[in-house]
Amino acid sequence: METGNDCLVCFLRQALTTARRSTSDPRLHWQLTAEVGAMLSSFDSRIPPPENAVHYYRLIARRTGLRDPYAAEKQESNAFALALEAQTREVIRAEADPLRAAVQFAINANVLDYGAQHQLDRDMILNSCRQAPVIDHFSALAQQLEGRPDILYLADNCGEIVFDKLLIELLLARGCRVTVAVRQDPIINDATLDDAVLCGLDRLCPVITNGADVPGTPLSMCSDEFRRHFAAADCIISKGMGNFECLSDVPAPIFFLFLVKCSTVRAYLQNRLDRTDLDIGSAVLLSGRF
């Protein structure tokens, strides 16, 4: 999908928020935000928002010397989710359809996002996990899983990956082979290899990085190793809005699992699917063949 007009305002908000987390100097906040504003005219509207956004995140990291300004939030999100892991696993096991329950928990855990246009109430969202997604292609996903495919699982945020872990446990129990991909370097609160190890994903299945520091998965910026995994996968489970923004037009066996957290993504889905019922906070399980 392309970068929309609303993205420009969001970029400035994200830049100021990140600058404030990276330095306490208000003069530098001003300078960095002004520089990002000047960058906007050079952005390419034809590419996905994360591919534009990475340029100002790199600028702020370079100017402040802080590569991981969301480190504290990432630690808190991981701790929050790990404290719920055992309880959530038992809830999933007790459901009539544990796979669907695990999928819905994984989708709703996408609320753990510090870079979105709209911040949602994580307790309210996680407590609504029995509510089916507004766009719900679960039956297509379940049918795909019957063939015990090789799955490439594209992770998104810290904390969220603990709920991904619970879904991956069920995928493995069904005979699927799973490889998880995380970000190469810190970007917002996206999960890296260190976070995957902390949350125990590496003890379940292979974990690789995508070779990029982008809050999404732009294939042209990913490593050769990642692209080989992507091309070879029988099924790709893509978590999060940034991954959807980057891969929505890529012809591949993808299922997108995320919460709608911005007006640009909502408009994109409404226009292509004729879904006026979509709102900020809507849960989506979307086959890439939409």
C-alpha positions as CSV (number, residue, x, y, z in Angstrom):
1,M,0.0,0.0,0.0
2,E,1.0,3.6,-0.5
3,T,1.8,6.4,2.0
4,G,-1.3,8.5,2.5
5,N,-1.7,12.2,3.4
6,D,-2.6,11.4,7.0
7,C,0.8,9.6,7.3
8,L,2.6,12.9,7.1
9,V,1.0,14.2,10.3
10,C,1.6,10.8,12.0
11,F,5.3,10.9,10.9
12,L,5.8,14.3,12.7
13,R,4.0,13.0,15.8
14,Q,6.2,9.9,15.8
15,A,9.3,11.9,15.3
16,L,8.6,14.3,18.2
17,T,7.7,11.4,20.5
18,T,10.9,9.5,19.6
19,A,13.0,12.6,20.0
20,R,11.6,13.2,23.5
21,R,12.4,9.6,24.4
22,S,15.9,10.0,23.0
23,T,17.0,13.2,24.6
24,S,15.9,15.6,27.3
25,D,17.1,18.7,25.3
26,P,14.0,20.7,24.2
27,R,16.1,22.6,21.6
28,L,17.1,19.3,20.0
29,H,13.4,18.2,20.0
30,W,12.7,21.3,18.0
31,Q,15.6,20.8,15.6
32,L,14.8,17.2,15.0
33,T,11.1,17.7,14.4
34,A,11.9,20.6,12.1
35,E,14.4,18.5,10.1
36,V,11.9,15.7,9.8
37,G,9.3,18.2,8.6
38,A,11.7,19.3,5.9
39,M,12.3,15.6,4.9
40,L,8.6,15.0,4.2
41,S,8.7,16.6,0.7
42,S,11.3,14.1,-0.3
43,F,9.3,11.1,0.8
44,D,7.9,8.8,-2.0
45,S,4.1,8.6,-1.7
46,R,4.1,5.4,-3.8
47,I,5.9,3.3,-1.2
48,P,4.5,1.9,2.1
49,P,4.6,4.2,5.2
50,P,7.3,2.1,7.1
51,E,9.8,2.5,4.2
52,N,9.5,6.3,4.5
53,A,9.4,6.4,8.3
54,V,12.7,4.5,8.8
55,H,14.6,7.6,7.5
56,Y,13.6,9.8,10.4
57,Y,14.1,7.1,13.0
58,R,17.6,6.7,11.6
59,L,18.2,10.5,11.7
60,I,17.1,10.7,15.4
61,A,19.2,7.8,16.4
62,R,22.2,9.3,14.6
63,R,21.8,12.7,16.1
64,T,21.1,11.6,19.7
65,G,23.3,8.5,19.8
66,L,20.5,6.4,21.2
67,R,19.6,3.4,19.1
68,D,16.9,2.0,21.3
69,P,14.8,4.8,22.8
70,Y,11.9,2.4,23.5
71,A,14.0,-0.1,25.5
72,A,12.0,0.5,28.8
73,E,8.7,0.1,27.1
74,K,9.9,-3.1,25.4
75,Q,11.0,-4.6,28.7
76,E,7.6,-3.6,30.3
77,S,5.6,-5.2,27.4
78,N,7.6,-8.4,27.6
79,A,7.2,-8.6,31.3
80,F,3.5,-7.8,31.1
81,A,2.9,-10.6,28.5
82,L,5.1,-13.2,30.2
83,A,3.1,-12.7,33.4
84,L,0.0,-13.6,31.5
85,E,1.5,-16.5,29.5
86,A,0.5,-19.5,31.7
87,Q,-3.0,-18.1,32.4
88,T,-3.6,-17.4,28.7
89,R,-2.4,-20.9,27.7
90,E,-4.9,-22.4,30.1
91,V,-7.7,-20.2,28.7
92,I,-6.8,-21.3,25.1
93,R,-6.7,-25.0,26.0
94,A,-10.2,-24.8,27.6
95,E,-11.8,-23.2,24.5
96,A,-13.9,-25.4,22.2
97,D,-11.6,-24.4,19.3
98,P,-8.1,-23.7,20.8
99,L,-6.6,-22.7,17.5
100,R,-9.2,-20.0,16.9
101,A,-8.7,-18.8,20.4
102,A,-5.0,-18.6,20.0
103,V,-5.3,-16.8,16.8
104,Q,-7.6,-14.2,18.3
105,F,-5.3,-13.7,21.3
106,A,-2.4,-13.2,18.9
107,I,-4.4,-10.6,16.9
108,N,-5.5,-8.7,19.9
109,A,-2.0,-8.6,21.4
110,N,-1.1,-6.3,18.5
111,V,-2.5,-3.6,20.8
112,L,1.1,-3.6,22.3
113,D,2.3,-0.9,19.9
114,Y,4.0,2.4,20.7
115,G,4.3,3.7,17.1
116,A,0.6,3.7,16.0
117,Q,-1.4,6.7,15.1
118,H,-4.0,5.7,17.8
119,Q,-3.1,4.2,21.1
120,L,-5.7,1.6,22.2
121,D,-6.5,0.4,25.7
122,R,-4.6,-2.9,26.0
123,D,-6.6,-4.3,28.9
124,M,-9.9,-3.7,27.1
125,I,-8.6,-5.2,23.9
126,L,-7.0,-8.3,25.5
127,N,-10.2,-8.9,27.4
128,S,-12.2,-9.0,24.2
129,C,-10.3,-12.0,22.7
130,R,-13.3,-14.1,22.3
131,Q,-14.7,-11.6,19.9
132,A,-14.2,-12.7,16.2
133,P,-12.3,-10.4,13.9
134,V,-14.3,-8.0,11.9
135,I,-12.6,-9.4,8.8
136,D,-12.4,-13.1,9.5
137,H,-10.7,-15.5,7.1
138,F,-10.0,-18.1,9.8
139,S,-11.6,-20.9,7.8
140,A,-9.1,-20.3,4.9
141,L,-6.2,-20.3,7.4
142,A,-7.4,-23.5,9.1
143,Q,-7.7,-25.2,5.7
144,Q,-4.2,-24.1,4.8
145,L,-2.9,-25.5,8.1
146,E,-4.4,-29.0,7.4
147,G,-1.5,-29.6,4.9
148,R,1.1,-29.1,7.7
149,P,2.8,-26.4,5.8
150,D,6.2,-24.8,6.3
151,I,5.3,-21.5,8.0
152,L,7.2,-18.3,8.1
153,Y,5.8,-16.3,11.0
154,L,6.6,-12.6,10.8
155,A,6.6,-11.2,14.3
156,D,5.9,-7.6,15.2
157,N,6.0,-6.1,18.7
158,C,7.6,-6.9,22.1
159,G,5.1,-8.5,24.5
160,E,2.9,-9.4,21.5
161,I,5.4,-12.2,20.7
162,V,4.5,-14.0,23.9
163,F,1.0,-14.5,22.5
164,D,2.5,-15.4,19.2
165,K,4.4,-18.1,21.1
166,L,1.1,-19.6,22.3
167,L,-0.2,-19.8,18.7
168,I,3.0,-21.3,17.5
169,E,2.8,-24.0,20.1
170,L,-0.5,-25.1,18.5
171,L,0.9,-24.9,15.0
172,L,3.8,-27.1,15.9
173,A,1.4,-29.6,17.7
174,R,-0.5,-29.9,14.3
175,G,2.7,-30.9,12.6
176,C,3.5,-27.6,10.9
177,R,7.1,-26.4,10.7
178,V,7.5,-22.8,11.9
179,T,10.3,-20.3,11.5
180,V,9.9,-16.9,13.2
181,A,11.4,-13.7,11.8
182,V,12.0,-10.6,13.9
183,R,13.7,-7.3,13.2
184,Q,17.4,-7.1,12.7
185,D,17.9,-3.9,14.8
186,P,15.9,-1.9,17.3
187,I,13.0,0.2,15.8
188,I,10.2,1.6,18.0
189,N,9.1,-1.4,20.2
190,D,9.4,-4.1,17.5
191,A,10.8,-7.4,18.6
192,T,14.4,-8.3,17.9
193,L,16.3,-11.5,18.4
194,D,17.1,-10.6,22.0
195,D,13.4,-10.2,22.8
196,A,12.6,-13.6,21.1
197,V,15.2,-15.3,23.2
198,L,13.9,-13.6,26.4
199,C,10.3,-14.8,25.6
200,G,11.4,-18.3,24.8
201,L,10.6,-18.4,21.1
202,D,14.0,-19.8,20.2
203,R,13.3,-22.9,22.4
204,L,10.2,-23.7,20.2
205,C,11.5,-23.2,16.7
206,P,14.1,-21.5,14.6
207,V,14.2,-17.7,14.9
208,I,15.9,-15.5,12.2
209,T,16.1,-11.8,11.6
210,N,14.7,-10.1,8.5
211,G,17.9,-8.1,8.1
212,A,16.2,-4.7,8.3
213,D,15.6,-2.0,10.9
214,V,12.3,-1.0,9.4
215,P,9.0,-1.1,11.3
216,G,7.7,-3.5,8.7
217,T,8.9,-6.0,6.2
218,P,10.0,-4.3,2.9
219,L,11.4,-7.2,0.9
220,S,13.8,-5.0,-1.0
221,M,15.5,-4.0,2.2
222,C,15.5,-7.4,3.8
223,S,18.4,-9.9,3.8
224,D,19.0,-12.6,1.2
225,E,18.5,-15.2,3.9
226,F,15.1,-13.8,4.8
227,R,14.0,-13.5,1.2
228,R,14.9,-17.2,0.7
229,H,12.7,-18.2,3.6
230,F,9.9,-15.9,2.4
231,A,10.0,-17.4,-1.1
232,A,10.1,-21.0,0.2
233,A,7.3,-20.8,2.7
234,D,4.1,-22.6,2.1
235,C,2.3,-20.2,4.4
236,I,3.2,-16.8,5.8
237,I,1.6,-15.5,9.0
238,S,2.2,-11.8,9.1
239,K,1.6,-10.0,12.4
240,G,1.0,-6.3,12.8
241,M,0.0,-3.3,10.7
242,G,3.5,-2.4,9.6
243,N,4.0,-5.8,8.0
244,F,0.6,-5.5,6.3
245,E,1.5,-2.0,4.9
246,C,4.7,-3.4,3.4
247,L,3.3,-6.7,2.1
248,S,-0.3,-6.0,1.2
249,D,0.4,-6.0,-2.5
250,V,2.9,-8.8,-2.6
251,P,1.7,-12.0,-4.3
252,A,2.4,-14.7,-1.7
253,P,0.5,-17.2,0.5
254,I,0.1,-14.6,3.4
255,F,-2.4,-14.3,6.2
256,F,-2.4,-10.9,7.9
257,L,-3.2,-10.7,11.6
258,F,-3.5,-7.2,13.1
259,L,-5.6,-4.5,14.7
260,V,-6.5,-1.4,12.6
261,K,-4.7,1.5,14.3
262,C,-4.6,4.3,11.7
263,S,-6.9,6.0,9.2
264,T,-4.7,5.2,6.2
265,V,-5.0,1.4,6.7
266,R,-8.7,1.6,7.5
267,A,-9.3,3.6,4.3
268,Y,-7.2,1.1,2.3
269,L,-9.3,-1.9,3.6
270,Q,-12.6,-0.1,3.2
271,N,-11.9,0.8,-0.4
272,R,-10.7,-2.7,-1.4
273,L,-13.2,-4.8,0.6
274,D,-16.2,-2.4,0.7
275,R,-16.2,-2.7,4.5
276,T,-17.8,0.3,6.1
277,D,-17.9,-1.6,9.5
278,L,-14.1,-1.2,10.0
279,D,-13.1,1.2,12.7
280,I,-10.0,2.0,14.7
281,G,-9.4,-1.0,16.9
282,S,-11.0,-3.5,14.6
283,A,-9.4,-6.9,14.5
284,V,-8.4,-8.3,11.2
285,L,-7.6,-11.8,10.0
286,L,-7.1,-11.3,6.2
287,S,-6.0,-13.7,3.5
288,G,-3.5,-12.1,1.2
289,R,-5.6,-13.3,-1.7
290,F,-8.2,-10.6,-0.9
